[in-house]
Amino acid sequence: MLRDVISNDWFTIFLVLGLGCITISKFLFAHRFKDFLAVIGNSKYLKIYAREQKFIDGFDALLFFNGILSISIFSFISYTTLVHPSEFNINQFFKLLFGIGVLFLIKVLLERLIASLFDVDELIDSYLFQKTTFKNYSGFVLFPINCILIYTLEPTKTIVYVIIGLIILINLIGFISSFKNHQKLLLNNIFYFILYLCALEIGPYLILYKLIKDFNA
């Protein structure tokens, strides 16, 4: 029996869109999708596909779209569980979806612009590929979790915090992997690295937190 949740129909539509993106990516890029699933604890995917990356990559684009949908849905669930219980409003949800999508896109474009200005395109492209991979993986993991929280399991603060911890862990693994691959270069430019972390890594997530906090304002 499905758990009684307001606006299951809307969530179903968004989840079907996310599932469609995952299915198409698996159908069109079957071998790459298989390698992608094993990216945690295995550098094979990063080593092989980093060399083949393009500015507009169909596989990453499909998983990125699913990631935006999954993160937006989970953000709404987190907000209603941790901050303020509220009914689903499609207009506000679209604003949240749009805000998260634009924030991530602007962040990537800004990083590429900085890379071009300082002539470190190759380094940044490699770093962005690894970071995007683990963000897409987070969206992939969130998809079944969202299904469970919407249709089966009543979300609690403990459950939400555990899931947030899991997503942070996935991205932390990606960050450590990137740091290890470029450790010498980063340590030689530690000041600029810290400045980058504050401006382009920590800053955008503070904006995202503010966006979610003001979601029902």
MDTraj code that builds the backbone (N, CA, C; nanometers):
import mdtraj as md
import numpy as np

residues = "MET LEU ARG ASP VAL ILE SER ASN ASP TRP PHE THR ILE PHE LEU VAL LEU GLY LEU GLY CYS ILE THR ILE SER LYS PHE LEU PHE ALA HIS ARG PHE LYS ASP PHE LEU ALA VAL ILE GLY ASN SER LYS TYR LEU LYS ILE TYR ALA ARG GLU GLN LYS PHE ILE ASP GLY PHE ASP ALA LEU LEU PHE PHE ASN GLY ILE LEU SER ILE SER ILE PHE SER PHE ILE SER TYR THR THR LEU VAL HIS PRO SER GLU PHE ASN ILE ASN GLN PHE PHE LYS LEU LEU PHE GLY ILE GLY VAL LEU PHE LEU ILE LYS VAL LEU LEU GLU ARG LEU ILE ALA SER LEU PHE ASP VAL ASP GLU LEU ILE ASP SER TYR LEU PHE GLN LYS THR THR PHE LYS ASN TYR SER GLY PHE VAL LEU PHE PRO ILE ASN CYS ILE LEU ILE TYR THR LEU GLU PRO THR LYS THR ILE VAL TYR VAL ILE ILE GLY LEU ILE ILE LEU ILE ASN LEU ILE GLY PHE ILE SER SER PHE LYS ASN HIS GLN LYS LEU LEU LEU ASN ASN ILE PHE TYR PHE ILE LEU TYR LEU CYS ALA LEU GLU ILE GLY PRO TYR LEU ILE LEU TYR LYS LEU ILE LYS ASP PHE ASN ALA".split()
xyz = np.array([
    [0.0850, -0.1203, 0.0000],
    [0.0000, 0.0000, 0.0000],
    [0.0883, 0.1250, 0.0000],
    [0.0605, 0.2161, -0.0889],
    [0.1406, 0.3374, -0.0979],
    [0.1127, 0.4285, 0.0198],
    [0.2188, 0.4921, 0.0699],
    [0.2024, 0.5880, 0.1776],
    [0.1276, 0.7093, 0.1243],
    [0.0350, 0.7600, 0.2025],
    [-0.0470, 0.8735, 0.1601],
    [0.0362, 1.0012, 0.1660],
    [0.0756, 1.0517, 0.0514],
    [0.1556, 1.1729, 0.0443],
    [0.0897, 1.2698, -0.0509],
    [0.0826, 1.3968, -0.0095],
    [0.0257, 1.5001, -0.0948],
    [0.1099, 1.5118, -0.2211],
    [0.0438, 1.5227, -0.3354],
    [0.1094, 1.5448, -0.4637],
    [0.1980, 1.4295, -0.5089],
    [0.1559, 1.3042, -0.4764],
    [0.2265, 1.1880, -0.5302],
    [0.2290, 1.1917, -0.6818],
    [0.1220, 1.2443, -0.7416],
    [0.1147, 1.2484, -0.8878],
    [0.2277, 1.3317, -0.9468],
    [0.2536, 1.4478, -0.8884],
    [0.3617, 1.5318, -0.9383],
    [0.4961, 1.4645, -0.9178],
    [0.5164, 1.4072, -0.8004],
    [0.6418, 1.3375, -0.7741],
    [0.6603, 1.2209, -0.8705],
    [0.5512, 1.1513, -0.9005],
    [0.5583, 1.0392, -0.9945],
    [0.6059, 1.0865, -1.1309],
    [0.5542, 1.2006, -1.1750],
    [0.5953, 1.2560, -1.3050],
    [0.7445, 1.2867, -1.3052],
    [0.7933, 1.3518, -1.2009],
    [0.9353, 1.3875, -1.1944],
    [1.0236, 1.2636, -1.1824],
    [0.9761, 1.1646, -1.1067],
    [1.0538, 1.0411, -1.0926],
    [1.0581, 0.9640, -1.2236],
    [0.9492, 0.9647, -1.2979],
    [0.9472, 0.8986, -1.4287],
    [1.0435, 0.9674, -1.5247],
    [1.0490, 1.1009, -1.5187],
    [1.1452, 1.1753, -1.6017],
    [1.2885, 1.1361, -1.5656],
    [1.3159, 1.1266, -1.4353],
    [1.4486, 1.0856, -1.3911],
    [1.4810, 0.9442, -1.4343],
    [1.3831, 0.8541, -1.4199],
    [1.4024, 0.7154, -1.4627],
    [1.4251, 0.7085, -1.6130],
    [1.3544, 0.7934, -1.6869],
    [1.3729, 0.7984, -1.8318],
    [1.5152, 0.8360, -1.8687],
    [1.5711, 0.9348, -1.7983],
    [1.7094, 0.9770, -1.8240],
    [1.8074, 0.8638, -1.7945],
    [1.7861, 0.7941, -1.6830],
    [1.8735, 0.6823, -1.6463],
    [1.8632, 0.5704, -1.7500],
    [1.7402, 0.5390, -1.7910],
    [1.7179, 0.4311, -1.8875],
    [1.7815, 0.4630, -2.0227],
    [1.7623, 0.5854, -2.0691],
    [1.8200, 0.6260, -2.1988],
    [1.9722, 0.6215, -2.1926],
    [2.0302, 0.6694, -2.0829],
    [2.1762, 0.6664, -2.0697],
    [2.2282, 0.5228, -2.0693],
    [2.1539, 0.4322, -2.0061],
    [2.1940, 0.2906, -2.0048],
    [2.1802, 0.2290, -2.1432],
    [2.0770, 0.2680, -2.2166],
    [2.0520, 0.2119, -2.3499],
    [2.1547, 0.2630, -2.4512],
    [2.1831, 0.3941, -2.4464],
    [2.2727, 0.4531, -2.5457],
    [2.4211, 0.4336, -2.5117],
    [2.4507, 0.4209, -2.3816],
    [2.5914, 0.4097, -2.3388],
    [2.6045, 0.2919, -2.2418],
    [2.5678, 0.1733, -2.2889],
    [2.5583, 0.0559, -2.2016],
    [2.6905, 0.0239, -2.1314],
    [2.7994, 0.0207, -2.2059],
    [2.9287, -0.0151, -2.1458],
    [2.9741, 0.0926, -2.0475],
    [2.9585, 0.2181, -2.0865],
    [2.9986, 0.3277, -1.9982],
    [2.9133, 0.3292, -1.8724],
    [2.7848, 0.3013, -1.8850],
    [2.6948, 0.2991, -1.7702],
    [2.7388, 0.1921, -1.6704],
    [2.7792, 0.0768, -1.7224],
    [2.8258, -0.0318, -1.6358],
    [2.9510, 0.0102, -1.5587],
    [3.0439, 0.0773, -1.6273],
    [3.1648, 0.1266, -1.5598],
    [3.1310, 0.2355, -1.4588],
    [3.0331, 0.3174, -1.4921],
    [2.9905, 0.4262, -1.4039],
    [2.9387, 0.3729, -1.2707],
    [2.8656, 0.2638, -1.2732],
    [2.8096, 0.2062, -1.1509],
    [2.9179, 0.1632, -1.0532],
    [3.0361, 0.1323, -1.1065],
    [3.1450, 0.0839, -1.0212],
    [3.2469, 0.1922, -0.9894],
    [3.2084, 0.3201, -1.0064],
    [3.3059, 0.4288, -0.9912],
    [3.3540, 0.4444, -0.8473],
    [3.2708, 0.4084, -0.7495],
    [3.3128, 0.4161, -0.6098],
    [3.4140, 0.3045, -0.5828],
    [3.5348, 0.3451, -0.5485],
    [3.6382, 0.2467, -0.5182],
    [3.7081, 0.1906, -0.6401],
    [3.6774, 0.2453, -0.7572],
    [3.7396, 0.1956, -0.8804],
    [3.7674, 0.3150, -0.9714],
    [3.8936, 0.3367, -1.0032],
    [3.9328, 0.4529, -1.0836],
    [3.9266, 0.4259, -1.2336],
    [3.8835, 0.3068, -1.2732],
    [3.8799, 0.2706, -1.4154],
    [3.7954, 0.3692, -1.4958],
    [3.6766, 0.3994, -1.4462],
    [3.5863, 0.4894, -1.5182],
    [3.6502, 0.6269, -1.5377],
    [3.7087, 0.6812, -1.4324],
    [3.7681, 0.8143, -1.4385],
    [3.8867, 0.8186, -1.5341],
    [3.9676, 0.7138, -1.5334],
    [4.0858, 0.7110, -1.6190],
    [4.0488, 0.6976, -1.7664],
    [3.9501, 0.6152, -1.7952],
    [3.9133, 0.5887, -1.9348],
    [3.8363, 0.7054, -1.9962],
    [3.7322, 0.7497, -1.9270],
    [3.6382, 0.8443, -1.9886],
    [3.6781, 0.9900, -1.9721],
    [3.7748, 1.0176, -1.8842],
    [3.8242, 1.1549, -1.8727],
    [3.8919, 1.1974, -2.0021],
    [3.9547, 1.1015, -2.0697],
    [4.0231, 1.1314, -2.1960],
    [3.9256, 1.1526, -2.3104],
    [3.8020, 1.1004, -2.2955],
    [3.7051, 1.1066, -2.4038],
    [3.5989, 1.2142, -2.3830],
    [3.6119, 1.2913, -2.2767],
    [3.5077, 1.3878, -2.2433],
    [3.4979, 1.4987, -2.3472],
    [3.3748, 1.5500, -2.3612],
    [3.3474, 1.6606, -2.4516],
    [3.2827, 1.7734, -2.3708],
    [3.2795, 1.8922, -2.4308],
    [3.2169, 2.0052, -2.3606],
    [3.0690, 1.9755, -2.3331],
    [3.0010, 1.9166, -2.4327],
    [2.8634, 1.8712, -2.4145],
    [2.8624, 1.7200, -2.4318],
    [2.8455, 1.6494, -2.3228],
    [2.8516, 1.5036, -2.3216],
    [2.7121, 1.4480, -2.2965],
    [2.6621, 1.3665, -2.3890],
    [2.5260, 1.3138, -2.3785],
    [2.5030, 1.2322, -2.2530],
    [2.5981, 1.1472, -2.2179],
    [2.5850, 1.0613, -2.1002],
    [2.5778, 1.1454, -1.9726],
    [2.6726, 1.2379, -1.9578],
    [2.6728, 1.3236, -1.8391],
    [2.5496, 1.4134, -1.8342],
    [2.5035, 1.4604, -1.9505],
    [2.3868, 1.5489, -1.9553],
    [2.2616, 1.4768, -1.9054],
    [2.2436, 1.3522, -1.9472],
    [2.1270, 1.2747, -1.9039],
    [2.1296, 1.2509, -1.7528],
    [2.2450, 1.2115, -1.7016],
    [2.2558, 1.1864, -1.5577],
    [2.2528, 1.3163, -1.4771],
    [2.3007, 1.4245, -1.5380],
    [2.2937, 1.5554, -1.4723],
    [2.1476, 1.5976, -1.4538],
    [2.0661, 1.5771, -1.5577],
    [1.9241, 1.6129, -1.5486],
    [1.8544, 1.5293, -1.4417],
    [1.8850, 1.3989, -1.4373],
    [1.8291, 1.3152, -1.3314],
    [1.8771, 1.3638, -1.1956],
    [2.0051, 1.4052, -1.1881],
    [2.0592, 1.4532, -1.0618],
    [1.9881, 1.5775, -1.0117],
    [1.9594, 1.6710, -1.1019],
    [1.8885, 1.7927, -1.0630],
    [1.7492, 1.7592, -1.0106],
    [1.6795, 1.6690, -1.0802],
    [1.5472, 1.6268, -1.0361],
    [1.5540, 1.5585, -0.8994],
    [1.6486, 1.4662, -0.8842],
    [1.6605, 1.3902, -0.7597],
    [1.6982, 1.4803, -0.6431],
    [1.7927, 1.5717, -0.6656],
    [1.8347, 1.6625, -0.5585],
    [1.7201, 1.7554, -0.5193],
    [1.6436, 1.8026, -0.6173],
    [1.5314, 1.8922, -0.5892],
    [1.4236, 1.8210, -0.5078],
    [1.3931, 1.6979, -0.5453],
    [1.2921, 1.6208, -0.4719],
    [1.3388, 1.5946, -0.3290],
    [1.4648, 1.5525, -0.3157],
    [1.5164, 1.5246, -0.1815],
    [1.5265, 1.6521, -0.0987],
    [1.5587, 1.7641, -0.1635],
    [1.5640, 1.8924, -0.0927],
    [1.4268, 1.9282, -0.0371],
    [1.3219, 1.9038, -0.1168],
    [1.1866, 1.9311, -0.0694],
    [1.1511, 1.8418, 0.0496],
    [1.1855, 1.7112, 0.0379],
    [1.1585, 1.6175, 0.1467],
    [1.2346, 1.6600, 0.2723],
    [1.3600, 1.7000, 0.2547],
    [1.4421, 1.7426, 0.3684],
    [1.3840, 1.8669, 0.4340],
    [1.3401, 1.9613, 0.3508],
    [1.2835, 2.0855, 0.4027],
    [1.1581, 2.0571, 0.4855],
    [1.0688, 1.9755, 0.4319],
    [0.9429, 1.9481, 0.5021],
    [0.9650, 1.8619, 0.6260],
    [1.0766, 1.7897, 0.6312],
    [1.1059, 1.7039, 0.7461],
    [1.1851, 1.7768, 0.8534],
    [1.2835, 1.8567, 0.8115],
    [1.3752, 1.9189, 0.9064],
    [1.3384, 2.0619, 0.9449],
    [1.2759, 2.1349, 0.8524],
    [1.2536, 2.2782, 0.8742],
    [1.1084, 2.3109, 0.9028],
    [1.0237, 2.2845, 0.8040],
    [0.8840, 2.3275, 0.8179],
    [0.7933, 2.2382, 0.7340],
    [0.7052, 2.1597, 0.7977],
    [0.6104, 2.0786, 0.7211],
    [0.5220, 2.1676, 0.6351],
    [0.5133, 2.1379, 0.5072],
    [0.4346, 2.2224, 0.4174],
    [0.3803, 2.1400, 0.3024],
    [0.2702, 2.1868, 0.2474],
    [0.2100, 2.1191, 0.1336],
    [0.2900, 2.1491, 0.0069],
    [0.2822, 2.0544, -0.0849],
    [0.3548, 2.0687, -0.2116],
    [0.2910, 2.1790, -0.2955],
    [0.3751, 2.2673, -0.3488],
    [0.3304, 2.3729, -0.4380],
    [0.4145, 2.3644, -0.5647],
    [0.3497, 2.3353, -0.6769],
    [0.4234, 2.3095, -0.8001],
    [0.5029, 2.4310, -0.8452],
    [0.4484, 2.5512, -0.8271],
    [0.5210, 2.6718, -0.8681],
    [0.6482, 2.6904, -0.7860],
    [0.6382, 2.6688, -0.6552],
    [0.7559, 2.6808, -0.5704],
    [0.8570, 2.5709, -0.6012],
    [0.8073, 2.4514, -0.6313],
    [0.8986, 2.3424, -0.6632],
    [0.9742, 2.3708, -0.7927],
    [0.9060, 2.4265, -0.8923],
    [0.9737, 2.4628, -1.0167],
    [1.0806, 2.5687, -0.9913],
    [1.0521, 2.6614, -0.9004],
    [1.1527, 2.7627, -0.8648],
    [1.2744, 2.6963, -0.8013],
    [1.2488, 2.5993, -0.7130],
    [1.3579, 2.5255, -0.6489],
    [1.4371, 2.4473, -0.7530],
    [1.3663, 2.3791, -0.8419],
    [1.4295, 2.3007, -0.9483],
    [1.5137, 2.3897, -1.0382],
    [1.4575, 2.5023, -1.0773],
    [1.5277, 2.5966, -1.1644],
    [1.6496, 2.6559, -1.0931],
    [1.6320, 2.6918, -0.9659],
    [1.7409, 2.7517, -0.8895],
    [1.8594, 2.6577, -0.8748],
    [1.8317, 2.5318, -0.8418],
    [1.9389, 2.4334, -0.8261],
    [2.0083, 2.4076, -0.9595],
    [1.9305, 2.3922, -1.0659],
    [1.9876, 2.3685, -1.1980],
    [2.0762, 2.4825, -1.2443],
    [2.0271, 2.6050, -1.2306],
    [2.1035, 2.7233, -1.2720],
    [2.2293, 2.7387, -1.1875],
    [2.2179, 2.7146, -1.0576],
    [2.3331, 2.7269, -0.9684],
    [2.4449, 2.6320, -1.0107],
    [2.4120, 2.5072, -1.0382],
    [2.5128, 2.4089, -1.0784],
    [2.5730, 2.4429, -1.2147],
    [2.4889, 2.4872, -1.3088],
    [2.5385, 2.5211, -1.4424],
    [2.6310, 2.6422, -1.4386],
    [2.5894, 2.7454, -1.3669],
    [2.6723, 2.8659, -1.3561],
    [2.8060, 2.8318, -1.2903],
    [2.8013, 2.7460, -1.1901],
    [2.9234, 2.7053, -1.1203],
    [3.0215, 2.6389, -1.2170],
    [2.9728, 2.5468, -1.2995],
    [3.0587, 2.4773, -1.3958],
    [3.1141, 2.5745, -1.4993],
    [3.0281, 2.6614, -1.5522],
    [3.0718, 2.7578, -1.6534],
    [3.1740, 2.8560, -1.5959],
    [3.1539, 2.8972, -1.4717],
    [3.2477, 2.9893, -1.4074],
    [3.3830, 2.9225, -1.3875],
    [3.3816, 2.7962, -1.3493],
    [3.5073, 2.7228, -1.3317],
    [3.5809, 2.7076, -1.4644],
    [3.5074, 2.6831, -1.5713],
    [3.5708, 2.6718, -1.7036],
    [3.6268, 2.8066, -1.7487],
    [3.5562, 2.9137, -1.7161],
    [3.6038, 3.0471, -1.7518],
    [3.7342, 3.0778, -1.6788],
    [3.7392, 3.0471, -1.5501],
    [3.8611, 3.0697, -1.4713],
    [3.9759, 2.9854, -1.5257],
    [3.9444, 2.8618, -1.5650],
    [4.0470, 2.7735, -1.6217],
    [4.1064, 2.8332, -1.7483],
    [4.0221, 2.8925, -1.8319],
    [4.0694, 2.9542, -1.9556],
    [4.1532, 3.0786, -1.9272],
    [4.1098, 3.1571, -1.8291],
    [4.1823, 3.2794, -1.7953],
    [4.3232, 3.2508, -1.7438],
    [4.3360, 3.1422, -1.6661],
    [4.4662, 3.1087, -1.6075],
    [4.5387, 2.9991, -1.6843],
    [4.4824, 2.9632, -1.8005],
    [4.5459, 2.8664, -1.8896],
    [4.5728, 2.7319, -1.8210],
    [4.4729, 2.6832, -1.7485],
    [4.4844, 2.5521, -1.6834],
    [4.3642, 2.4660, -1.7241],
    [4.3276, 2.4757, -1.8523],
    [4.2090, 2.4051, -1.9009],
    [4.2176, 2.2540, -1.8794],
    [4.3337, 2.1975, -1.9099],
    [4.3481, 2.0517, -1.9000],
    [4.3286, 2.0035, -1.7571],
    [4.3881, 2.0749, -1.6628],
    [4.3752, 2.0382, -1.5214],
    [4.2313, 2.0518, -1.4743],
    [4.1679, 2.1644, -1.5037],
    [4.0313, 2.1890, -1.4588],
    [3.9329, 2.0941, -1.5265],
    [3.9549, 2.0645, -1.6550],
    [3.8663, 1.9718, -1.7251],
    [3.8677, 1.8351, -1.6576],
    [3.9867, 1.7900, -1.6197],
    [3.9988, 1.6615, -1.5510],
    [3.9304, 1.6651, -1.4150],
    [3.9519, 1.7750, -1.3427],
    [3.8915, 1.7901, -1.2106],
    [3.7391, 1.7973, -1.2189],
    [3.6888, 1.8765, -1.3145],
    [3.5447, 1.8907, -1.3311],
    [3.4794, 1.7593, -1.3711],
    [3.5488, 1.6811, -1.4544],
    [3.4938, 1.5517, -1.4950],
    [3.4758, 1.4613, -1.3737],
    [3.5780, 1.4554, -1.2880],
    [3.5682, 1.3716, -1.1689],
    [3.4575, 1.4217, -1.0762],
    [3.4509, 1.5533, -1.0586],
    [3.3507, 1.6106, -0.9684],
    [3.2093, 1.5887, -1.0235],
    [3.1915, 1.6097, -1.1533],
    [3.0608, 1.5887, -1.2160],
    [3.0189, 1.4432, -1.2064],
    [3.1152, 1.3525, -1.2221],
    [3.0860, 1.2095, -1.2131],
    [3.0269, 1.1737, -1.0777],
    [3.0871, 1.2237, -0.9717],
    [3.0390, 1.1893, -0.8375],
    [2.9094, 1.2629, -0.8032],
    [2.8876, 1.3796, -0.8600],
    [2.7588, 1.4473, -0.8413],
    [2.6482, 1.3684, -0.9120],
    [2.6774, 1.3224, -1.0334],
    [2.5800, 1.2413, -1.1067],
    [2.5528, 1.1104, -1.0338],
    [2.6568, 1.0552, -0.9723],
    [2.6398, 0.9317, -0.8956],
    [2.5502, 0.9565, -0.7746],
    [2.5660, 1.0748, -0.7133],
    [2.4798, 1.1111, -0.6003],
    [2.3341, 1.1167, -0.6444],
    [2.3091, 1.1775, -0.7615],
    [2.1738, 1.1832, -0.8148],
    [2.1181, 1.0454, -0.8450],
    [2.2059, 0.9579, -0.8939],
    [2.1653, 0.8198, -0.9236],
    [2.1254, 0.7464, -0.7955],
    [2.2035, 0.7658, -0.6885],
    [2.1741, 0.7022, -0.5599],
    [2.0471, 0.7592, -0.4986],
    [2.0258, 0.8901, -0.5160],
    [1.9076, 0.9539, -0.4577],
    [1.7776, 0.9081, -0.5236],
    [1.7843, 0.8650, -0.6500],
    [1.6610, 0.8272, -0.7200],
    [1.5831, 0.7175, -0.6457],
    [1.6433, 0.5996, -0.6166],
    [1.5663, 0.4975, -0.5433],
    [1.5324, 0.5409, -0.4014],
    [1.6201, 0.6216, -0.3405],
    [1.5927, 0.6705, -0.2051],
    [1.4668, 0.7573, -0.2047],
    [1.4557, 0.8454, -0.3039],
    [1.3362, 0.9304, -0.3142],
    [1.2105, 0.8457, -0.3323],
    [1.2211, 0.7415, -0.4140],
    [1.1056, 0.6527, -0.4356],
    [1.0596, 0.5907, -0.3043],
    [1.1556, 0.5472, -0.2233],
    [1.1227, 0.4846, -0.0950],
    [1.0599, 0.5867, 0.0004],
    [1.1174, 0.7072, 0.0048],
    [1.0668, 0.8089, 0.0969],
    [0.9292, 0.8607, 0.0574],
    [0.8986, 0.8581, -0.0719],
    [0.7700, 0.9098, -0.1188],
    [0.6601, 0.8044, -0.1098],
    [0.6922, 0.6802, -0.1449],
    [0.5874, 0.5783, -0.1576],
    [0.5814, 0.4771, -0.0440],
    [0.6899, 0.4637, 0.0326],
    [0.6932, 0.3540, 0.1295],
    [0.7228, 0.3992, 0.2711],
    [0.8345, 0.4683, 0.2887],
    [0.8852, 0.4971, 0.4224],
    [0.8585, 0.6412, 0.4625],
    [0.8053, 0.6594, 0.5821],
    [0.7829, 0.7944, 0.6340],
    [0.9171, 0.8574, 0.6695],
    [0.9549, 0.9676, 0.6056],
    [1.0853, 1.0286, 0.6367],
    [1.0884, 1.0863, 0.7773],
    [1.1970, 1.0620, 0.8470],
    [1.2199, 1.1192, 0.9794],
    [1.3504, 1.1990, 0.9746],
    [1.3740, 1.2772, 1.0777],
    [1.4963, 1.3570, 1.0824],
    [1.6198, 1.2676, 1.0781],
    [1.6146, 1.1562, 1.1506],
    [1.7288, 1.0641, 1.1529],
    [1.7573, 1.0091, 1.0136],
    [1.6527, 0.9657, 0.9444],
    [1.6689, 0.9101, 0.8101],
    [1.7258, 1.0142, 0.7147],
    [1.6716, 1.1354, 0.7209],
    [1.7179, 1.2423, 0.6315],
    [1.8645, 1.2751, 0.6580],
    [1.9024, 1.2834, 0.7856],
    [2.0421, 1.3136, 0.8187],
    [2.1355, 1.2022, 0.7716],
    [2.0918, 1.0777, 0.7841],
    [2.1737, 0.9650, 0.7366],
    [2.1945, 0.9734, 0.5858],
    [2.0884, 1.0062, 0.5127],
    [2.0982, 1.0184, 0.3665],
    [2.1891, 1.1343, 0.3278],
    [2.1737, 1.2477, 0.3967],
    [2.2615, 1.3625, 0.3710],
    [2.4077, 1.3232, 0.3951],
    [2.4306, 1.2486, 0.5032],
    [2.5657, 1.2008, 0.5323],
    [2.6194, 1.1113, 0.4215],
    [2.5329, 1.0253, 0.3670],
    [2.5727, 0.9361, 0.2578],
    [2.6131, 1.0157, 0.1341],
    [2.5337, 1.1174, 0.0996],
    [2.5628, 1.1998, -0.0183],
    [2.6927, 1.2781, 0.0020],
    [2.7130, 1.3303, 0.1221],
    [2.8383, 1.4009, 0.1522],
    [2.9564, 1.3057, 0.1388],
    [2.9393, 1.1817, 0.1867],
    [3.0460, 1.0819, 0.1786],
    [3.0825, 1.0508, 0.0340],
    [2.9813, 1.0348, -0.0515],
    [3.0061, 1.0058, -0.1934],
    [3.0881, 1.1180, -0.2572],
    [3.0479, 1.2422, -0.2313],
    [3.1189, 1.3555, -0.2909],
    [3.2552, 1.3775, -0.2260],
    [3.2682, 1.3400, -0.0998],
    [3.3980, 1.3490, -0.0329],
    [3.4969, 1.2500, -0.0941],
    [3.4468, 1.1316, -0.1273],
    [3.5307, 1.0324, -0.1951],
    [3.5793, 1.0876, -0.3289],
    [3.4883, 1.1548, -0.4007],
    [3.5257, 1.2161, -0.5273],
    [3.6295, 1.3259, -0.5083],
    [3.6119, 1.4079, -0.4046],
    [3.7059, 1.5165, -0.3780],
    [3.8443, 1.4618, -0.3436],
    [3.8481, 1.3585, -0.2586],
    [3.9762, 1.2976, -0.2197],
    [4.0453, 1.2364, -0.3412],
    [3.9646, 1.1734, -0.4274],
    [4.0201, 1.1148, -0.5500],
    [4.0832, 1.2216, -0.6374],
    [4.0142, 1.3350, -0.6533],
    [4.0673, 1.4451, -0.7335],
    [4.1929, 1.5034, -0.6695],
    [4.1918, 1.5172, -0.5372],
    [4.3070, 1.5736, -0.4665],
    [4.4292, 1.4841, -0.4822],
    [4.4097, 1.3536, -0.4720],
    [4.5212, 1.2596, -0.4850],
    [4.5814, 1.2648, -0.6245],
    [4.4962, 1.2786, -0.7252],
    [4.5451, 1.2811, -0.8633],
    [4.6255, 1.4071, -0.8946],
    [4.5959, 1.5167, -0.8222],
    [4.6637, 1.6444, -0.8495],
    [4.7304, 1.6983, -0.7230],
    [4.7716, 1.6087, -0.6353],
    [4.8217, 1.6478, -0.5036],
    [4.9423, 1.7417, -0.5122],
    [5.0389, 1.7091, -0.5927],
    [5.1619, 1.7890, -0.6016],
    [5.1317, 1.9313, -0.6481],
    [5.0515, 1.9423, -0.7529],
    [5.0175, 2.0737, -0.8072],
    [4.9389, 2.1565, -0.7061],
    [4.8442, 2.0939, -0.6363],
    [4.7609, 2.1660, -0.5406],
    [4.8415, 2.2137, -0.4198],
    [4.9316, 2.1292, -0.3712],
    [5.0120, 2.1663, -0.2551],
    [5.1088, 2.2788, -0.2882],
    [5.1525, 2.2846, -0.4134],
    [5.2418, 2.3927, -0.4548],
    [5.1676, 2.5251, -0.4712],
    [5.0350, 2.5157, -0.4771],
    [4.9528, 2.6369, -0.4921],
    [4.8416, 2.6360, -0.3871],
    [4.8796, 2.6082, -0.2628],
    [4.7824, 2.5855, -0.1565],
    [4.6947, 2.7076, -0.1308],
    [4.7509, 2.8295, -0.1405],
    [4.6722, 2.9505, -0.1154],
    [4.5584, 2.9632, -0.2162],
    [4.5914, 2.9435, -0.3441],
    [4.4901, 2.9538, -0.4488],
    [4.3880, 2.8407, -0.4372],
    [4.4353, 2.7251, -0.3904],
    [4.3454, 2.6114, -0.3725],
    [4.2427, 2.6406, -0.2633],
    [4.2885, 2.6968, -0.1508],
    [4.1965, 2.7326, -0.0416],
    [4.0993, 2.8408, -0.0875],
    [4.1503, 2.9379, -0.1627],
    [4.0651, 3.0441, -0.2161],
    [3.9586, 2.9867, -0.3083],
    [3.9998, 2.8898, -0.3896],
    [3.9053, 2.8233, -0.4799],
    [3.7983, 2.7496, -0.4009],
    [3.8379, 2.6776, -0.2964],
    [3.7426, 2.6027, -0.2147],
    [3.6368, 2.6948, -0.1548],
    [3.6814, 2.8083, -0.1039],
    [3.5889, 2.9019, -0.0402],
    [3.4943, 2.9652, -0.1422],
    [3.5489, 3.0036, -0.2569],
    [3.4706, 3.0789, -0.3552],
    [3.3818, 2.9911, -0.4404],
    [3.4321, 2.8758, -0.4857],
    [3.3593, 2.7956, -0.5844],
    [3.3129, 2.6597, -0.5343],
    [3.3530, 2.6209, -0.4147],
    [3.3057, 2.4938, -0.3600],
    [3.2124, 2.5158, -0.2412],
    [3.2576, 2.5911, -0.1426],
    [3.1755, 2.6124, -0.0227],
    [3.0668, 2.7155, -0.0493],
    [3.1023, 2.8255, -0.1163],
    [3.0089, 2.9349, -0.1420],
    [2.8787, 2.8932, -0.2086],
    [2.8853, 2.8214, -0.3218],
    [2.7616, 2.7824, -0.3898],
    [2.6687, 2.6965, -0.3051],
    [2.7260, 2.6142, -0.2165],
    [2.6407, 2.5294, -0.1334],
    [2.5761, 2.6088, -0.0196],
    [2.6413, 2.7162, 0.0211],
    [2.5768, 2.8069, 0.1161],
    [2.4582, 2.8763, 0.0496],
    [2.4759, 2.9098, -0.0794],
    [2.3656, 2.9693, -0.1550],
    [2.2522, 2.8682, -0.1694],
    [2.2880, 2.7421, -0.1970],
    [2.1873, 2.6371, -0.2099],
    [2.1126, 2.6168, -0.0788],
    [2.1847, 2.6203, 0.0333],
    [2.1212, 2.6074, 0.1648],
    [2.0220, 2.7213, 0.1880],
    [2.0647, 2.8431, 0.1522],
    [1.9764, 2.9598, 0.1669],
    [1.8535, 2.9445, 0.0777],
    [1.8734, 2.8909, -0.0442],
    [1.7625, 2.8700, -0.1371],
    [1.6599, 2.7738, -0.0804],
    [1.7090, 2.6638, -0.0224],
    [1.6196, 2.5635, 0.0356],
    [1.5522, 2.6176, 0.1618],
    [1.6296, 2.6925, 0.2420],
    [1.5752, 2.7476, 0.3669],
    [1.4608, 2.8445, 0.3384],
    [1.4740, 2.9210, 0.2300],
    [1.3712, 3.0192, 0.1943],
    [1.2676, 2.9624, 0.0986],
    [1.2681, 2.8310, 0.0829],
    [1.1833, 2.7652, -0.0169],
    [1.0362, 2.8001, 0.0001],
    [0.9881, 2.8047, 0.1235],
    [0.8460, 2.8262, 0.1482],
    [0.8139, 2.9706, 0.1864],
    [0.9149, 3.0590, 0.1686],
    [0.8945, 3.1994, 0.2081],
    [0.8060, 3.2694, 0.1092],
])
top = md.Topology()
chain = top.add_chain()
for i, resn in enumerate(residues, 1):
    res = top.add_residue(resn, chain, resSeq=i)
    for name in ("N", "CA", "C"):
        top.add_atom(name, md.element.get_by_symbol(name[0]), res)
traj = md.Trajectory(xyz[None], top)
